[in-house]
Amino acid sequence: MQRATLLTKYMIERYSYKKLTWIDVCSPSAEEIREVIEEANIPTEFAGDLTAMVPHSKTYHKKGALKITLDFPIVRRTDINHPHEVKFLATKTHLVTVRFEEIEAMHRFGKEFEVRCMLQNGTTTTTHRLFLAMLDFMYDALYLKLDYIESRLKDAETEIFNEREKEMVTEISHISRRLITFRQTLGSHENALFGLKEAVSGAFGTKHQKHADNLEHHYRNLTSRVKALTSMLEDLRDTNMGLLTTKQNEVMKTFTILAFITFPLTLFTSMFGMNTVTTPIVGHPLDFWFILGIMMFVSVFFFVYFKYKKWI
């Protein structure tokens, strides 16, 4: 097993095992791409978009070579507002991956690849098997991202029933944004994976076609899990909005009842505040206590009436 960093540090990394070479390229320049194409014997028609990101996922193949471009969703990072794009190019002797940011899953795969090569003890591998194993590893990493989203949903559920409905409106919106982006990014894989079987068969032979089945299985499982989390998110949003609406309605009802009680009292005191000659009670030695008693009686009456109606 040999590993080397070429040209610019952390821009091109090479992993070599026997006759197989994996070249991992990050944010390459046109000159770097030319060198990689010559070394890996990549068809020139595959090289048109290797220096920039493209807005779609697609699979290409010809005899002895294939190319697939896939976007992988970002969940935790907030410094990038677009998915991770990776271009995979496989020939009979080389696997080339082109990316434009640091991707943790690919870094971990490189570490595992080094360990596997040391433990194989003479067994052989091929570029297309390495390519499919890498895609399989990248899909496994997506399960971990969904685990993170699910944990956020469970935390939100706990907070909702801890009477923090207002704060959870924003939190649920953030989770929803991540899940929508994940679903849209994953959905772009369908057409690319649909053509992958044919691409593997056309590039490396029909006997290798079955190795692509596992990737479709991963995709279907991920899609099902995303749907389940989306349903969970919608249920939590409905529950949170229901509790928040109920709490707001209770507050509004309380204020309405208070207004209904205080209105006649305000009207009553205003009547006795009029500057008239024949105002009843006013002038009696106990006029203040009479008026206060009437006001208390009205307040108690309305309170008892509201309790009877079960409005409070």
Secondary structure as a PSIPRED ss2 file (coil, helix, strand):
# PSIPRED VFORMAT (PSIPRED V4.0)

   1 M C   1.000  0.000  0.000
   2 Q E   0.000  0.000  1.000
   3 R E   0.000  0.000  1.000
   4 A E   0.000  0.000  1.000
   5 T E   0.000  0.000  1.000
   6 L E   0.000  0.000  1.000
   7 L C   1.000  0.000  0.000
   8 T C   1.000  0.000  0.000
   9 K C   1.000  0.000  0.000
  10 Y C   1.000  0.000  0.000
  11 M C   1.000  0.000  0.000
  12 I E   0.000  0.000  1.000
  13 E E   0.000  0.000  1.000
  14 R E   0.000  0.000  1.000
  15 Y E   0.000  0.000  1.000
  16 S E   0.000  0.000  1.000
  17 Y E   0.000  0.000  1.000
  18 K C   1.000  0.000  0.000
  19 K C   1.000  0.000  0.000
  20 L E   0.000  0.000  1.000
  21 T E   0.000  0.000  1.000
  22 W E   0.000  0.000  1.000
  23 I E   0.000  0.000  1.000
  24 D E   0.000  0.000  1.000
  25 V E   0.000  0.000  1.000
  26 C E   0.000  0.000  1.000
  27 S C   1.000  0.000  0.000
  28 P C   1.000  0.000  0.000
  29 S C   1.000  0.000  0.000
  30 A H   0.000  1.000  0.000
  31 E H   0.000  1.000  0.000
  32 E H   0.000  1.000  0.000
  33 I H   0.000  1.000  0.000
  34 R H   0.000  1.000  0.000
  35 E H   0.000  1.000  0.000
  36 V H   0.000  1.000  0.000
  37 I H   0.000  1.000  0.000
  38 E H   0.000  1.000  0.000
  39 E H   0.000  1.000  0.000
  40 A H   0.000  1.000  0.000
  41 N C   1.000  0.000  0.000
  42 I C   1.000  0.000  0.000
  43 P C   1.000  0.000  0.000
  44 T H   0.000  1.000  0.000
  45 E H   0.000  1.000  0.000
  46 F H   0.000  1.000  0.000
  47 A C   1.000  0.000  0.000
  48 G C   1.000  0.000  0.000
  49 D C   1.000  0.000  0.000
  50 L C   1.000  0.000  0.000
  51 T C   1.000  0.000  0.000
  52 A C   1.000  0.000  0.000
  53 M C   1.000  0.000  0.000
  54 V C   1.000  0.000  0.000
  55 P C   1.000  0.000  0.000
  56 H C   1.000  0.000  0.000
  57 S C   1.000  0.000  0.000
  58 K E   0.000  0.000  1.000
  59 T E   0.000  0.000  1.000
  60 Y E   0.000  0.000  1.000
  61 H E   0.000  0.000  1.000
  62 K E   0.000  0.000  1.000
  63 K C   1.000  0.000  0.000
  64 G C   1.000  0.000  0.000
  65 A E   0.000  0.000  1.000
  66 L E   0.000  0.000  1.000
  67 K E   0.000  0.000  1.000
  68 I E   0.000  0.000  1.000
  69 T E   0.000  0.000  1.000
  70 L E   0.000  0.000  1.000
  71 D E   0.000  0.000  1.000
  72 F E   0.000  0.000  1.000
  73 P C   1.000  0.000  0.000
  74 I C   1.000  0.000  0.000
  75 V C   1.000  0.000  0.000
  76 R C   1.000  0.000  0.000
  77 R C   1.000  0.000  0.000
  78 T C   1.000  0.000  0.000
  79 D C   1.000  0.000  0.000
  80 I C   1.000  0.000  0.000
  81 N C   1.000  0.000  0.000
  82 H C   1.000  0.000  0.000
  83 P C   1.000  0.000  0.000
  84 H E   0.000  0.000  1.000
  85 E E   0.000  0.000  1.000
  86 V E   0.000  0.000  1.000
  87 K E   0.000  0.000  1.000
  88 F E   0.000  0.000  1.000
  89 L E   0.000  0.000  1.000
  90 A E   0.000  0.000  1.000
  91 T E   0.000  0.000  1.000
  92 K C   1.000  0.000  0.000
  93 T C   1.000  0.000  0.000
  94 H E   0.000  0.000  1.000
  95 L E   0.000  0.000  1.000
  96 V E   0.000  0.000  1.000
  97 T E   0.000  0.000  1.000
  98 V E   0.000  0.000  1.000
  99 R E   0.000  0.000  1.000
 100 F C   1.000  0.000  0.000
 101 E C   1.000  0.000  0.000
 102 E C   1.000  0.000  0.000
 103 I C   1.000  0.000  0.000
 104 E H   0.000  1.000  0.000
 105 A H   0.000  1.000  0.000
 106 M H   0.000  1.000  0.000
 107 H H   0.000  1.000  0.000
 108 R H   0.000  1.000  0.000
 109 F H   0.000  1.000  0.000
 110 G H   0.000  1.000  0.000
 111 K H   0.000  1.000  0.000
 112 E H   0.000  1.000  0.000
 113 F H   0.000  1.000  0.000
 114 E H   0.000  1.000  0.000
 115 V H   0.000  1.000  0.000
 116 R H   0.000  1.000  0.000
 117 C H   0.000  1.000  0.000
 118 M H   0.000  1.000  0.000
 119 L H   0.000  1.000  0.000
 120 Q C   1.000  0.000  0.000
 121 N C   1.000  0.000  0.000
 122 G C   1.000  0.000  0.000
 123 T C   1.000  0.000  0.000
 124 T C   1.000  0.000  0.000
 125 T C   1.000  0.000  0.000
 126 T C   1.000  0.000  0.000
 127 T H   0.000  1.000  0.000
 128 H H   0.000  1.000  0.000
 129 R H   0.000  1.000  0.000
 130 L H   0.000  1.000  0.000
 131 F H   0.000  1.000  0.000
 132 L H   0.000  1.000  0.000
 133 A H   0.000  1.000  0.000
 134 M H   0.000  1.000  0.000
 135 L H   0.000  1.000  0.000
 136 D H   0.000  1.000  0.000
 137 F H   0.000  1.000  0.000
 138 M H   0.000  1.000  0.000
 139 Y H   0.000  1.000  0.000
 140 D H   0.000  1.000  0.000
 141 A H   0.000  1.000  0.000
 142 L H   0.000  1.000  0.000
 143 Y H   0.000  1.000  0.000
 144 L H   0.000  1.000  0.000
 145 K H   0.000  1.000  0.000
 146 L H   0.000  1.000  0.000
 147 D H   0.000  1.000  0.000
 148 Y H   0.000  1.000  0.000
 149 I H   0.000  1.000  0.000
 150 E H   0.000  1.000  0.000
 151 S H   0.000  1.000  0.000
 152 R H   0.000  1.000  0.000
 153 L H   0.000  1.000  0.000
 154 K H   0.000  1.000  0.000
 155 D H   0.000  1.000  0.000
 156 A H   0.000  1.000  0.000
 157 E H   0.000  1.000  0.000
 158 T H   0.000  1.000  0.000
 159 E H   0.000  1.000  0.000
 160 I H   0.000  1.000  0.000
 161 F C   1.000  0.000  0.000
 162 N C   1.000  0.000  0.000
 163 E C   1.000  0.000  0.000
 164 R C   1.000  0.000  0.000
 165 E H   0.000  1.000  0.000
 166 K H   0.000  1.000  0.000
 167 E H   0.000  1.000  0.000
 168 M H   0.000  1.000  0.000
 169 V H   0.000  1.000  0.000
 170 T H   0.000  1.000  0.000
 171 E H   0.000  1.000  0.000
 172 I H   0.000  1.000  0.000
 173 S H   0.000  1.000  0.000
 174 H H   0.000  1.000  0.000
 175 I H   0.000  1.000  0.000
 176 S H   0.000  1.000  0.000
 177 R H   0.000  1.000  0.000
 178 R H   0.000  1.000  0.000
 179 L H   0.000  1.000  0.000
 180 I H   0.000  1.000  0.000
 181 T H   0.000  1.000  0.000
 182 F H   0.000  1.000  0.000
 183 R H   0.000  1.000  0.000
 184 Q H   0.000  1.000  0.000
 185 T H   0.000  1.000  0.000
 186 L H   0.000  1.000  0.000
 187 G H   0.000  1.000  0.000
 188 S C   1.000  0.000  0.000
 189 H H   0.000  1.000  0.000
 190 E H   0.000  1.000  0.000
 191 N H   0.000  1.000  0.000
 192 A H   0.000  1.000  0.000
 193 L H   0.000  1.000  0.000
 194 F H   0.000  1.000  0.000
 195 G C   1.000  0.000  0.000
 196 L H   0.000  1.000  0.000
 197 K H   0.000  1.000  0.000
 198 E H   0.000  1.000  0.000
 199 A H   0.000  1.000  0.000
 200 V H   0.000  1.000  0.000
 201 S H   0.000  1.000  0.000
 202 G H   0.000  1.000  0.000
 203 A H   0.000  1.000  0.000
 204 F H   0.000  1.000  0.000
 205 G C   1.000  0.000  0.000
 206 T H   0.000  1.000  0.000
 207 K H   0.000  1.000  0.000
 208 H H   0.000  1.000  0.000
 209 Q H   0.000  1.000  0.000
 210 K H   0.000  1.000  0.000
 211 H H   0.000  1.000  0.000
 212 A H   0.000  1.000  0.000
 213 D H   0.000  1.000  0.000
 214 N H   0.000  1.000  0.000
 215 L H   0.000  1.000  0.000
 216 E H   0.000  1.000  0.000
 217 H H   0.000  1.000  0.000
 218 H H   0.000  1.000  0.000
 219 Y H   0.000  1.000  0.000
 220 R H   0.000  1.000  0.000
 221 N H   0.000  1.000  0.000
 222 L H   0.000  1.000  0.000
 223 T H   0.000  1.000  0.000
 224 S H   0.000  1.000  0.000
 225 R H   0.000  1.000  0.000
 226 V H   0.000  1.000  0.000
 227 K H   0.000  1.000  0.000
 228 A H   0.000  1.000  0.000
 229 L H   0.000  1.000  0.000
 230 T H   0.000  1.000  0.000
 231 S H   0.000  1.000  0.000
 232 M H   0.000  1.000  0.000
 233 L H   0.000  1.000  0.000
 234 E H   0.000  1.000  0.000
 235 D H   0.000  1.000  0.000
 236 L H   0.000  1.000  0.000
 237 R H   0.000  1.000  0.000
 238 D H   0.000  1.000  0.000
 239 T H   0.000  1.000  0.000
 240 N H   0.000  1.000  0.000
 241 M H   0.000  1.000  0.000
 242 G H   0.000  1.000  0.000
 243 L H   0.000  1.000  0.000
 244 L H   0.000  1.000  0.000
 245 T H   0.000  1.000  0.000
 246 T H   0.000  1.000  0.000
 247 K H   0.000  1.000  0.000
 248 Q H   0.000  1.000  0.000
 249 N H   0.000  1.000  0.000
 250 E H   0.000  1.000  0.000
 251 V H   0.000  1.000  0.000
 252 M H   0.000  1.000  0.000
 253 K H   0.000  1.000  0.000
 254 T H   0.000  1.000  0.000
 255 F H   0.000  1.000  0.000
 256 T H   0.000  1.000  0.000
 257 I H   0.000  1.000  0.000
 258 L H   0.000  1.000  0.000
 259 A H   0.000  1.000  0.000
 260 F H   0.000  1.000  0.000
 261 I H   0.000  1.000  0.000
 262 T H   0.000  1.000  0.000
 263 F H   0.000  1.000  0.000
 264 P H   0.000  1.000  0.000
 265 L H   0.000  1.000  0.000
 266 T H   0.000  1.000  0.000
 267 L H   0.000  1.000  0.000
 268 F H   0.000  1.000  0.000
 269 T H   0.000  1.000  0.000
 270 S H   0.000  1.000  0.000
 271 M H   0.000  1.000  0.000
 272 F H   0.000  1.000  0.000
 273 G C   1.000  0.000  0.000
 274 M C   1.000  0.000  0.000
 275 N C   1.000  0.000  0.000
 276 T C   1.000  0.000  0.000
 277 V C   1.000  0.000  0.000
 278 T C   1.000  0.000  0.000
 279 T C   1.000  0.000  0.000
 280 P C   1.000  0.000  0.000
 281 I C   1.000  0.000  0.000
 282 V C   1.000  0.000  0.000
 283 G C   1.000  0.000  0.000
 284 H C   1.000  0.000  0.000
 285 P C   1.000  0.000  0.000
 286 L C   1.000  0.000  0.000
 287 D H   0.000  1.000  0.000
 288 F H   0.000  1.000  0.000
 289 W H   0.000  1.000  0.000
 290 F H   0.000  1.000  0.000
 291 I H   0.000  1.000  0.000
 292 L H   0.000  1.000  0.000
 293 G H   0.000  1.000  0.000
 294 I H   0.000  1.000  0.000
 295 M H   0.000  1.000  0.000
 296 M H   0.000  1.000  0.000
 297 F H   0.000  1.000  0.000
 298 V H   0.000  1.000  0.000
 299 S H   0.000  1.000  0.000
 300 V H   0.000  1.000  0.000
 301 F H   0.000  1.000  0.000
 302 F H   0.000  1.000  0.000
 303 F H   0.000  1.000  0.000
 304 V H   0.000  1.000  0.000
 305 Y H   0.000  1.000  0.000
 306 F H   0.000  1.000  0.000
 307 K H   0.000  1.000  0.000
 308 Y H   0.000  1.000  0.000
 309 K C   1.000  0.000  0.000
 310 K C   1.000  0.000  0.000
 311 W C   1.000  0.000  0.000
 312 I C   1.000  0.000  0.000
